[in-house]
């Protein structure tokens, strides 16, 4: 492949060693003066424009229902901390399901909390929306949590409990020990 001699002249050398190599006629290269940098005034920061969502984005921003769910989970977390439960984990995800909050009670019981919210009480409300299939997913996620995160602790498995915190028509309802793993 041939190189264009005109573009080779315009390019600066790639490293300092290239400037020491004599040219074809055997002449030593002439040192090129380094330009002195002129101080430039610092630009004032301009506000960055908000980015428009495009179809090429891999991670779109959270939608409304996700943000609402996160807000209700935050309210439930504050409520449970006022009830003297200690925070352990949030949004524990495994292949079989997800646990919204994992708390620890004063007696050492590990509490897996499902947070549900409904604007109206139609179809049974938020508490009734935790059906058999959802309980199965919660149980699978709890087993995964116990196997992966608490496997390194000595003293065996702690006592566990499944609670539901439901927001129905603006009211908070806390069902302690809403269901048991033995019932499933």
C-alpha positions in Angstrom: 0.0 0.0 0.0 1.4 3.4 -1.0 1.3 6.4 1.2 0.5 9.8 0.0 3.6 12.0 0.4 1.5 15.2 0.8 -0.4 13.9 3.8 2.8 12.5 5.4 4.3 16.0 5.4 1.3 17.5 7.1 1.2 14.9 9.9 3.2 15.5 13.0 5.6 12.7 14.0 4.0 10.0 16.1 6.7 10.0 18.8 9.8 11.9 19.8 12.1 9.3 18.2 10.7 10.1 14.7 12.0 13.7 15.0 15.6 12.4 15.4 15.7 10.2 12.3 17.6 11.8 9.4 15.7 12.4 6.2 16.4 10.7 2.9 19.2 13.1 2.0 21.1 12.4 5.3 20.3 15.8 6.8 19.6 16.0 10.5 16.1 17.1 11.2 15.6 20.7 12.2 14.1 21.2 15.6 10.6 22.5 15.4 9.8 25.2 17.9 7.1 24.4 20.3 4.3 26.8 20.3 3.7 28.6 23.6 0.3 28.1 24.8 -1.8 31.2 25.0 -4.0 31.5 28.0 -7.6 31.2 27.1 -10.3 32.6 29.2 -12.2 30.0 31.1 -15.7 29.6 29.6 -18.7 30.1 31.8 -20.5 26.9 32.4 -23.7 26.7 30.3 -26.6 24.6 31.5 -26.6 21.2 29.9 -29.6 20.6 27.8 -31.8 17.8 28.9 -31.4 14.7 26.8 -34.2 13.5 24.7 -35.0 9.8 24.9 -34.2 8.0 21.7 -34.9 4.5 20.5 -31.2 3.6 20.7 -31.0 3.9 24.5 -30.4 0.7 26.4 -31.8 1.8 29.7 -34.9 4.0 29.4 -35.8 6.1 32.4 -38.1 4.7 35.0 -41.8 4.8 34.1 -44.5 6.3 36.3 -45.5 3.0 38.0 -41.9 2.2 38.9 -41.5 5.6 40.5 -44.8 5.3 42.3 -43.8 1.9 43.6 -40.4 3.1 44.8 -42.2 6.0 46.7 -44.5 3.6 48.4 -41.6 1.3 49.3 -39.8 4.3 50.8 -42.9 5.1 52.9 -43.2 1.5 54.1 -39.5 1.5 55.0 -39.9 4.6 57.2 -43.0 3.2 58.8 -41.4 -0.1 59.6 -38.3 1.6 61.0 -40.6 3.6 63.3 -42.0 0.2 64.4 -38.4 -0.6 65.5 -37.5 -3.0 62.6 -34.0 -2.7 61.2 -33.3 -2.4 57.5 -31.4 -5.3 55.9 -32.0 -5.1 52.1 -34.2 -3.6 49.5 -35.5 -5.0 46.1 -33.9 -8.5 46.4 -34.2 -10.0 43.0 -33.7 -13.6 41.9 -34.8 -15.7 39.0 -38.0 -16.7 40.7 -39.2 -13.5 42.2 -38.5 -10.2 44.1 -38.8 -9.1 47.7 -39.4 -5.4 48.2 -37.9 -5.0 51.7 -36.0 -7.3 54.1 -36.1 -6.2 57.7 -35.0 -7.6 61.0 -37.3 -7.6 64.0 -36.0 -6.9 67.6 -36.0 -10.6 68.4 -33.8 -11.4 65.4 -36.6 -12.6 63.2 -36.0 -11.9 59.5 -39.0 -10.2 58.0 -39.7 -10.3 54.2 -42.0 -7.5 53.3 -44.2 -7.2 50.2 -45.4 -3.6 49.5 -48.6 -3.2 47.6 -50.6 -0.1 46.7 -54.0 0.4 45.2 -55.8 3.7 44.6 -59.2 2.0 45.1 -60.5 -1.0 46.8 -61.9 -2.7 43.7 -61.3 -6.4 43.3 -60.4 -6.8 46.9 -57.8 -4.1 47.3 -54.0 -4.3 47.8 -54.0 -7.0 50.3 -56.0 -9.4 48.2 -53.6 -8.8 45.3 -51.0 -11.0 47.1 -52.4 -14.3 45.8 -51.0 -17.8 45.7 -48.6 -17.2 42.8 -47.2 -14.0 44.3 -46.6 -15.9 47.6 -44.8 -18.6 45.7 -42.5 -16.0 44.1 -41.9 -14.4 47.5 -41.0 -17.7 49.0 -38.6 -18.6 46.2 -36.9 -15.2 46.5 -36.7 -15.6 50.3 -35.1 -19.0 49.9 -32.6 -17.5 47.5 -31.8 -14.7 49.9 -31.3 -17.0 52.8 -29.1 -19.4 50.7 -26.9 -16.6 49.2 -26.6 -13.8 51.6 -26.9 -15.5 55.0 -25.0 -18.7 54.2 -21.8 -17.3 55.7 -23.3 -16.6 59.1 -22.9 -19.1 61.9 -25.8 -20.2 64.1 -28.1 -21.6 61.5 -31.1 -20.1 59.8 -33.0 -17.3 61.6 -36.7 -17.4 62.2 -38.5 -15.8 59.2 -41.8 -14.1 58.7 -43.7 -12.7 55.7 -45.4 -9.3 56.1 -47.5 -7.3 53.7 -47.6 -3.5 53.9 -50.6 -2.3 51.8 -51.6 1.2 50.8 -55.3 1.2 50.1 -57.1 4.4 49.3 -54.5 6.5 51.2 -54.4 4.2 54.3 -51.4 2.1 55.4 -52.3 -1.4 56.5 -49.6 -3.6 58.0 -50.3 -7.3 58.1 -47.8 -9.0 60.3 -47.2 -12.6 59.5 -49.5 -12.4 56.5 -48.8 -16.0 55.4 -46.4 -18.8 56.3 -44.2 -20.9 54.1 -45.9 -24.0 55.6 -49.2 -22.9 54.2 -48.0 -22.9 50.6 
